[in-house]
């Protein structure tokens, strides 16, 4: 993403996103196969598991919004505005997410990667290699070995793409760019993020469908719950480790919540 843009500046990136989606789906398909080893045998995802995922996302959201409820935490701007709005609507948002339990029909709980993001991928020409299967290092070993939904890994990669876009945007803050070039670059980065997300998801879904059929309806709800949970986790991580990066998960959290739970102003007659 440079000033000297090729005719299609996204052409080299989308095949990488597609390769990651394809390889992740292939990994999940292998982990979803029947196994004589009870540690790896997939199990049907039942209603109790679905409610558990919703409760975990709601708890993570409540904790994140509590951490954001501090004046002056963010510099003036879109992230600060989003944080104030979310904190003011905290109780309603948390209860809405808690009620967002997925339809479990056709869904599986399997072993999965558990800590999937762009840093866990090696890219070769036209392909991607997934590595580092230890799970989230901060979680207990039993939790890392527990069966979950593969859509948790999908959510992790989508959040990672959002961070990649933020890193690309941050490199523009050198003070040498013109307003016009900054606007073009910002638009290009936004378009890249949307296109990469779409390419990754399309490749993932197509690869899964070719062997196992289309994803059940409840998969979309699971993905949304994991996006909320992941962005909420990132709020706590950035507050503890990289406060300057806090706007990234705040804006990501606001975007998914605005899609799932209409803002109060949109509900006014």
TASULBEL-V430701 format. One record per pair of residues at least 6 apart in sequence whose C-alpha atoms are under 6 Angstrom apart, sorted by the first residue. I is the first residue (numbers start at 1). J is the second residue. Records with the same first field share a line. If there is no record, write none. Layout:
BEGIN
I=J  J
END
This chain:
BEGIN
14=196
17=196  199  200
18=199  200  203
19=127  128
20=128
21=200  203  204
22=203  204  207
25=204  208
32=42
34=41
35=41
42=109  110
43=108  109
44=108  109
45=104  107  108  109
46=104
47=104
50=101  102
51=101
54=98  101
55=98
57=225  229
58=94  97  98
60=229  232
61=232
64=232
65=87
74=80
79=247  251
102=218  221
103=218
106=216
109=147  148  149
110=147  148
111=147
112=150
113=133
114=135
115=135  136
116=153  156
117=156  157  160
120=130  131
121=129  130
122=128  129
135=144
151=223
152=226
155=226  227
231=249  253
234=249
235=249
238=246
END
